[in-house]
Amino acid sequence: MAVNSKKIQVDALVQGMYVSKLDRPWIETSYPIEGFYLQHSEDIKKISQTCRFVYIDVDLTKLHIDINQLDTSVSSDTSSLSIHPISLKQGNTPVQQEDSLKTEKTVLKHELKPKKSLYIERVPFEKEFKTANKLYETISQTATDVLSKVESGNYFDIKKVNLTAATMVDSIIRNPDAFLWLSRLKEKDTHSHNRSIRASIWAIAFGRYLSLPKKELTELSIAVLLANIGKARLPRELLAKSDELGGAELSVYQKHVGISVKLLKLMGMFSENTIATIASHCERYNGSGYPRKLSQDNIIFTAQIAGLVYYYEKITNQRNSRDSLDATRAMEHLYKLRNIEFQKELIEEFIQSIGIYPAGSLIELNSKEIAVIVEQNEHHRLLPKVMILRDNEKKPVKLFKIIDLATFERQDGACPKIINSIPLGSYDINSSEIINSIQKADKNWVMKKLFS
């Protein structure tokens, strides 16, 4: 979630300030990704050796001075987080365009992370989880119906798709962790609608973090949900080996983008931005994508988001589960693709938005207990709320409890911390067990609140 921040030169830093962002990626430094307080003069000296300027969280800063009066002028700012004006006119591309992909769209300069978030109010996780769990089944059925209709050559119910997208957006606006949690734990199917649903969830959550207006979030959700419907018209044997295609087969496979766009244009009722997003979601920053070899600023902003979340979904959910990357390794992999597959600033903000340990991740604590991430802490990204599943001997716990790592302290005075990310399936922990456990823990949690 975006915070109320102010850019400050390192020379103007004083003790008591809370640093929420650096002028370089967190992953390049030893600083915690969730931010930190400047407690001593040595802290200021250390950060001045690394950065020219930083962003201060105005709300968390413990000062009795007006931050607005401090020197915030920084020359030659090379880390501007913006997308420049672009156009998808035919003359921009080095290859001939298919009729179904021809579109004109100009997107005004877009600030990746505004100073203040549009979405501040959050419904508690335990409440939104119940709603999201029921909604997921409805969304899954809608996506199944869409693919079935397209495969048989029929039109699908547009109103139902719009309602589905709006419902997802509303839930994720209220609390993104509930749907993100489900997206990681529901049935892992790489060949069906489930991939589109999970990618759409990531897209909405990221768009929420970037403070996209609700209308744009809904259009983005629809675009990601429907981006790959054209694959339903391709030969099944081609889809079965899509990662190994080359030559003529690859050319045929890549036509799925044009097929998707053509189908949606024929049906009508989809916004120009939705169509443009789908038309370019397989393009890549360095021009290596398809179908038109667009690069850099020629790729519409929402298409860049769609492409990134689909890529993240793919590397964390491979056909062979042994090839899938856990969240931490996936972040490291994405970081290496800056300004290659995707724009540098977009990757950095995506990493910042979902954290190194997203909701639904299995982790090991320094107590040797195994837990699942339940909910993120806005200002303590490495200290989320977790549910203990295995004790320090790796045996199933008898009582399910949710603890906040940012505030929890054991009887011996030790503070639990995450030391490792582990894949789903470790210690015989599967998605069904986790979902059942969270439902039981939720009841205990609510009862404890009622009687405390």
Residue pairs with C-beta under 8 A, 6 or more apart in sequence:
1 117
1 119
1 120
1 208
1 209
1 378
2 113
2 114
2 115
2 116
2 117
2 209
2 210
2 211
3 20
3 57
3 59
3 60
3 116
3 117
3 378
3 379
4 57
4 58
4 59
4 115
4 116
5 20
5 21
5 55
5 56
5 57
5 58
5 115
6 55
6 56
6 58
6 67
6 68
6 70
6 72
6 115
7 53
7 54
7 55
7 56
7 72
7 74
8 17
8 53
8 54
8 55
8 56
8 67
8 70
8 71
8 72
9 52
9 53
9 71
9 72
9 73
9 74
10 44
10 47
10 48
10 51
10 52
10 53
10 54
11 48
11 71
12 70
12 71
12 72
13 38
13 44
13 47
13 48
13 54
13 56
14 38
14 44
14 63
14 65
15 38
15 39
15 40
15 41
15 43
15 44
16 37
16 38
16 61
16 62
16 63
17 37
17 38
17 56
17 61
17 62
17 63
18 35
18 36
18 37
18 38
18 56
18 57
18 60
18 61
18 62
19 31
19 35
19 36
19 37
19 38
19 47
19 54
19 55
19 56
19 57
20 35
20 55
20 56
20 57
20 60
21 35
21 54
21 55
21 352
22 29
22 31
22 50
22 51
22 54
22 55
23 51
23 52
23 53
23 54
23 79
24 50
24 51
24 79
25 335
25 348
25 351
26 32
26 33
26 351
26 352
27 33
27 331
27 332
27 335
27 351
29 50
31 47
32 381
32 382
33 351
33 352
33 355
33 356
33 381
33 382
34 377
34 379
34 380
34 381
34 382
34 383
35 57
35 60
35 379
35 381
36 43
37 43
37 60
37 62
38 44
38 47
47 54
52 74
53 74
53 77
56 67
57 379
58 67
60 379
61 67
79 345
81 111
81 112
81 113
81 345
81 349
82 109
82 110
82 111
82 112
82 345
83 107
83 109
83 110
83 112
83 297
83 301
83 304
83 343
84 109
84 297
85 106
85 107
85 108
85 109
85 297
86 106
86 107
86 297
86 298
86 299
86 300
86 301
87 104
87 105
87 106
87 298
88 103
88 104
88 105
88 276
88 279
88 280
88 294
88 298
88 300
89 104
90 97
90 102
92 294
92 298
93 292
93 293
93 294
93 298
94 293
95 291
95 292
95 293
97 291
97 292
98 258
98 291
99 262
100 258
100 259
100 261
100 262
100 265
101 257
101 258
101 261
101 279
101 291
101 292
103 272
103 275
103 276
103 279
105 272
105 273
105 276
105 300
107 300
107 301
110 301
112 210
112 345
112 346
112 349
113 209
113 210
113 211
113 349
114 210
114 211
116 211
117 209
117 211
118 211
118 212
118 213
119 173
119 208
119 211
121 174
122 174
122 175
123 174
123 175
124 175
125 175
125 177
125 178
125 374
125 375
125 385
126 442
126 445
126 446
127 175
128 171
128 174
128 175
128 177
128 178
129 178
129 181
129 182
129 438
129 442
130 442
131 171
131 178
132 171
132 178
132 179
132 181
132 182
133 178
133 182
133 435
135 167
135 168
135 171
136 179
136 182
136 186
136 197
138 164
138 167
139 164
139 167
139 168
139 197
140 186
140 193
140 194
140 197
142 160
142 161
142 164
143 164
143 193
143 194
143 196
143 197
143 225
144 192
144 193
145 156
145 157
145 160
146 156
146 161
146 193
146 225
146 226
146 229
147 192
147 193
147 229
147 232
149 155
149 156
150 156
150 229
150 232
150 233
150 263
151 232
151 233
155 267
158 267
158 269
158 270
161 222
161 225
161 226
162 218
162 222
164 225
165 200
165 218
165 221
165 222
165 225
166 218
166 221
168 179
168 200
168 201
168 204
168 221
169 204
169 214
169 217
169 218
169 221
171 178
171 179
172 178
172 179
172 180
172 201
172 204
172 205
172 208
173 208
173 214
173 217
175 375
176 204
176 205
176 208
176 209
176 359
177 359
177 374
177 375
177 376
178 359
179 201
179 204
179 205
180 201
180 202
180 205
180 354
180 358
180 359
180 360
181 359
181 360
181 373
181 374
181 375
181 438
182 201
182 360
183 197
183 198
183 201
183 202
183 360
184 198
184 358
184 359
184 360
184 361
184 424
185 360
185 424
185 431
185 434
185 435
186 194
186 198
186 431
187 194
187 431
188 194
188 317
188 321
188 431
189 195
190 317
190 318
190 319
191 239
191 240
191 319
195 228
195 310
195 313
195 314
195 317
196 224
196 225
196 226
196 227
196 228
197 225
198 313
198 317
199 224
199 227
199 306
199 309
199 310
199 312
199 313
200 221
200 224
200 225
200 309
202 309
202 312
202 313
202 354
203 220
203 221
203 224
203 305
203 306
203 309
204 217
204 220
204 221
205 353
205 354
206 305
206 308
206 309
206 349
206 350
206 353
206 354
207 216
207 217
207 220
207 305
208 217
209 349
209 352
209 353
210 349
210 353
212 220
216 273
216 302
219 271
219 273
219 274
219 277
219 302
220 277
220 302
220 305
220 306
222 270
222 274
223 273
223 274
223 277
223 278
223 281
223 302
223 306
224 277
224 281
224 306
224 309
224 310
226 260
226 264
226 274
226 278
227 260
227 277
227 278
227 281
227 306
227 310
228 256
228 260
229 259
229 260
229 263
229 264
230 255
230 256
230 257
230 258
230 259
230 260
230 261
230 262
230 263
231 239
231 256
233 256
233 259
234 252
234 253
234 255
234 256
234 259
235 252
238 245
238 249
238 252
238 253
239 253
242 253
243 319
245 253
254 282
254 290
254 291
255 291
257 278
257 279
257 281
257 282
257 290
257 291
258 291
260 278
261 275
261 278
261 279
264 270
264 274
264 275
264 278
265 275
273 300
273 302
276 300
276 302
276 303
277 300
277 302
277 303
277 306
278 303
278 306
279 303
280 292
280 294
280 299
280 300
280 303
280 307
281 303
281 306
281 307
281 310
282 289
282 290
282 291
282 307
283 289
283 290
283 292
283 293
283 294
283 295
283 298
283 299
283 303
283 307
284 295
284 299
284 307
284 340
284 341
284 342
285 295
285 296
285 299
285 304
285 339
285 340
285 341
285 342
285 343
286 295
286 339
286 340
286 341
287 293
287 294
287 295
287 296
288 341
289 307
296 343
299 307
304 342
304 343
304 346
305 346
307 342
308 334
308 342
308 346
308 347
308 350
309 350
311 334
311 341
311 342
312 330
312 334
312 350
315 324
315 325
315 330
315 333
316 324
316 325
316 326
316 327
316 330
317 324
318 324
321 423
321 425
324 423
325 333
326 361
326 421
326 422
326 423
327 354
327 356
327 357
327 358
327 361
327 421
328 356
328 357
328 421
329 421
331 351
331 356
334 342
334 347
334 350
334 351
335 347
335 348
335 351
337 347
338 344
338 347
338 348
355 376
355 381
355 382
355 384
356 381
356 382
356 421
357 363
357 373
357 381
357 382
357 384
357 418
357 421
358 373
358 376
359 373
359 374
359 375
359 376
359 384
360 372
360 373
360 434
361 372
361 373
361 421
362 370
362 371
362 372
362 389
362 421
362 422
362 423
362 424
362 426
362 429
363 370
363 371
363 372
363 373
363 386
363 418
363 420
363 421
363 422
364 370
364 371
364 418
364 419
364 420
364 421
364 422
365 371
365 386
365 416
365 417
365 418
365 419
366 414
366 416
366 417
366 418
366 419
367 392
367 410
367 414
367 416
368 392
368 393
368 394
369 388
369 390
369 391
369 392
369 416
370 388
370 389
370 390
370 394
370 422
370 426
370 427
370 429
371 386
371 387
371 388
371 389
371 390
372 386
372 387
372 389
372 429
372 434
372 437
372 438
373 384
373 385
373 386
374 384
374 385
374 386
374 387
374 402
374 438
375 384
375 385
376 384
376 385
377 383
377 384
377 385
377 404
377 405
377 406
380 405
380 406
382 417
382 418
383 404
383 405
383 406
383 417
383 418
384 405
384 406
385 402
385 403
385 404
385 405
386 402
386 403
386 405
387 400
387 401
387 402
387 403
387 437
387 438
387 441
388 397
388 400
388 401
388 403
389 396
389 397
389 400
389 427
389 429
389 433
389 434
389 437
390 396
390 397
390 427
390 429
391 397
394 427
399 444
400 437
400 438
400 440
400 441
400 444
401 441
401 444
401 445
402 441
402 445
403 416
405 415
405 416
405 417
405 418
408 415
408 416
409 415
410 416
424 430
424 431
